[in-house]
């Protein structure tokens, strides 16, 4: 989702299709709490060119903490150019199941 007040972008990804509350986290991230059975395993926030946060879950229902994203390709827009891009390396997304 996008926080329209700050233009921050928040992305939450669930790596499995089976509803397994133990596999992800319900903890708040970017102002959102995940209370359904399909809980995310990865969360990414893009708050500007040098403010990107990647958080995988710790496997015990909470976020593991911010990980290094210095090698990620990204481009942050500004007032006159509202396009921002972020390339998330597949290796940071575990074994996402496309089904």
C-alpha positions in Angstrom: 0.0 0.0 0.0 0.9 3.6 -0.3 0.7 6.1 2.6 -0.7 9.1 0.7 0.3 11.5 3.5 4.1 10.6 3.3 4.3 8.9 -0.2 5.9 5.9 1.5 5.3 2.5 -0.2 4.7 -0.6 1.9 4.8 -4.1 0.4 3.9 -7.3 2.3 4.4 -10.8 0.7 3.1 -14.2 1.8 5.3 -17.0 0.4 2.8 -19.8 0.7 -0.8 -20.1 -0.4 -1.9 -22.3 2.4 -3.3 -20.3 5.3 -0.7 -20.9 8.0 -0.7 -18.3 10.7 2.5 -19.7 12.2 4.4 -19.1 8.9 4.1 -15.4 8.9 3.5 -12.6 11.3 0.5 -10.5 12.4 2.8 -7.8 13.8 2.2 -4.3 12.7 4.2 -3.0 9.7 3.8 0.4 8.1 0.7 1.0 10.3 -1.0 -2.2 9.2 -1.7 -5.2 11.4 -2.1 -8.6 9.7 -4.9 -10.4 11.5 -6.1 -12.9 8.9 -4.8 -16.4 8.4 -2.7 -15.4 5.4 0.1 -13.5 7.1 3.1 -12.0 5.3 6.6 -13.6 5.4 8.3 -10.5 4.0 7.7 -6.8 4.3 9.4 -4.0 2.4 9.1 -0.2 2.9 10.3 2.3 0.3 10.5 5.7 1.9 12.9 7.4 -0.5 16.1 6.8 -2.4 18.2 5.9 0.6 15.5 4.7 3.0 14.5 1.1 2.0 13.8 -1.5 4.7 13.5 -5.2 4.1 12.1 -7.4 6.9 11.6 -11.2 6.7 9.8 -13.0 9.5 11.8 -14.8 12.1 9.7 -18.0 11.8 8.2 -17.4 15.3 5.5 -14.9 14.3 7.5 -11.7 14.4 9.7 -9.6 12.1 13.4 -10.6 12.1 14.6 -7.0 11.8 15.9 -4.9 8.9 18.3 -6.6 6.5 20.9 -5.1 4.1 19.4 -3.8 0.9 22.5 -1.8 -0.3 22.7 -3.9 -3.5 19.1 -3.4 -4.6 18.4 -1.3 -7.7 16.0 1.6 -7.0 14.9 4.9 -8.2 12.9 7.4 -6.1 10.8 10.0 -7.8 10.2 13.6 -6.5 7.5 16.3 -6.8 8.0 16.8 -10.6 8.6 13.1 -11.3 6.2 10.9 -9.4 7.7 7.6 -10.6 9.6 5.4 -8.2 11.0 2.0 -8.9 12.3 -0.8 -6.7 13.8 -4.1 -8.0 13.5 -6.8 -5.3 16.0 -9.6 -5.8 14.3 -13.0 -6.0 16.8 -14.4 -3.5 15.2 -12.1 -0.9 11.8 -13.7 -1.4 12.3 -17.3 -0.4 10.3 -19.8 -2.3 7.3 -17.9 -3.4 4.6 -20.3 -4.6 2.9 -19.0 -7.8 -0.2 -21.2 -7.3 
